[in-house]
Amino acid sequence: MKLFYQLFIASLQGADPETRLVFELLAAGTVRASGDAQGYRIEALAVRFQLSRTLVSDALGELVRLGLVVPERSRSEGKGRPSLTYTLSPKVVQTLTVSGLVYGIHAELLDCLLSGPPIEMQVPELQSHPAKQRLAVTKTGRPAPPGASKRLSACNRLLFATLLARADHCGVVSGLGGPELLQLTGFDAASLKHRLRRLMDLGLIRRYVPGVSSSIFARARVSSTYFLNLNPGFGRKSHCAVMVHLACDWEAKRFTHADILRFDVAAYERGDRGSALVTPLSVLRFLAGQRPRVYLVLQSMLYRYASFLLSQRWSALVPGAYLWDDKLYAMIRRDFRQPVLKVASEHATAEPSRQESEWVEIIEHFYRLAHEIAHEFRSRFGQATFLSLEAVQMSVLPVADDLGYKVITLVVGSPPEGAKAFVWLEEERPGVVRLRPEMAESEVNLLNRYDFGLLTPPKRKAGKT
């Protein structure tokens, strides 16, 4: 899945984000019109795209310079000057005709985001406060920026659309590194960081797991993972269901599997022989010396493996069942880098058989942890017999880092017709849950929304604790 402008990314090299957005809107309109590339005047495009005349004019000028748009002067019937219209170049139209629709599974959301009426967004933290009267102009007399009028800006629309085009059925974006995102959008690094934070503040990005470099992973750097909000409003129906389960026994759910791995590795590195380690020695050696950020990424990867099992094997995940899945095993093996073990001599590698057996033990341990997480989610959400979760795409949504499994959250993509968009289950006693009365995420206390992974907490300001 991609956006239309990404078909011409080489030609758009150096173009700013606003130019890319205007080109995207022109290209999408042409494809919807079955290749009819009619000419438009600047004023008409500004009204149609709900953008400022200056932004549209500057973008069209840049697109003309790049050879992607052709200006045409029409003859005037009166004494006035000929009017200037713009149309996509024949080469662009030909490419778009061949490509057809490219938006994929989130086409409806993308159409609304890019071509619909102005989108008004507000930071959830501010929704409970009285709205301040905002001026239409700034102190200098210039038109107020879109953010001041609660409108989603052109640059933020482009960034969210770029992420959305790469998201899976549950809104998870993985494998999209910072350099590629910079190349696709045209932002500089500082601007991209600021706008990603803005999308988090607006609730369009629910959670974010920063990428990391580590010797244990197959790739030199594991890309960041973004968990998008597929129910942002926009005047459209819900595109996923979000389900929260709050456990009654908090003491037993204090830690995640990555927490336990980190505790065991720390004890191993201290030489604490009195600790009751539950992690195999091969895994402890494999993880020794890793930074705390690596464990956050590792937990996110375990969630991805568990999500695969929940989506593919929901019915088979009965208590005690340990399922074998070649695809999952291969997935885990591809994600990690096999270590080179050393023996007594500094430069002599361990015999191949021992090296391979320890490698298998490492992979099988992560495979087992993925099963344990999948069982945790299957058993707890299975307590609600009214939920229909067979044969649907599911993804674990990370909750607040300090909650362990006290609260777990699941996103279900393309839920059955009539399914609730938000479900909050509260365990009254082991195995028995009640459905909370909250019918929508907006009805949930803001702090709970942060805890449940529905929103990212605001960034702390310098000097504040």
Secondary structure, DSSP 8 states (H G I E B T S, - for coil): ---GGGGGTTTTTT--HHHHHHHHHHHHHHHHTTT----B-HHHHHHHHT--HHHHHHHHHHHHHTTSEEEEEE--SSSS--EEEEEE-HHHHHHHHHH----GGGHHHHHHHHHSS--B---GGGTTS------SB-TTSSB--GGGGTB--HHHHHHHHHHHHT--TTSEE-S--HHHHHHHH---HHHHHHHHHHHHHTTSEEEEE--EE-TTBSSSEE--EEEE-S---TTS--SEEEEEEE-S--GGGS--HHHHHHHHHHHHHHT-TTS---S-HHHHHHHTT--HHHHHHHHHHHHHHHHHHHHH-TTT--TT-----HHHHHHHHHHB-----B-SSTT-B--HHHHHHHHHHHHHHHHHHHHHHHHHHHHHHTT-TT---TT-EEEEE---TT-TTSEEEEEEES--TT--SEEEEEEEETTEEEE-S--SGGGS-HHHHHHTTSS------TT--
